[in-house]
């Protein structure tokens, strides 16, 4: 009877692990689909060397704030590694929010710069926010971002800056901020 109970526990754990893995894969697929169908960001999939996608980044602060998220890196549409984002911000800020982010790499040089170790966006990097209204614009990489129509029908105006283009989609929350700080990324090959 004891062996049966251990075997049952093993099978249940295995099934839970498999369903959790599928849910994680779906989270990435769903986020990629959102960006593919969100106006201008969709055109970058055909013209970029690769991209990093973060399904959910949590951000919050009161005076001093931070953000964190985990993502995957793709080259030519193939999953090649994992990445994580960390951001520390100092300045006037209050609240919390969650958003999705995608970073497109224009060429192999930009891809290798991102995946070469610890990469950090400088203060002049910006993102295009794909949100429901202009006052929901997010400053995710150190300077202001533009906003557009909505998740499904955005007509954003993004372009590459130093070989990278960044887009965000707000998921929820409310945060007021005027901050200085850049996002830092780590990368681990698959």
Secondary structure by P-SEA (a helix, b strand, c coil): caaaaaaaaaaaaaaaaaaaaaaaaaaaaaaaaaaaacccccccccccccbbbbcbbbbcccccccccccccccccccccbbbbbbbbbbccccccccbbbbbbbccaaaaaaaaccbbbbcccbbbbbbcccccccccccccccccccccccccccccccccbbbbbbbcbbbbbbbbbbbbbbbbbcc
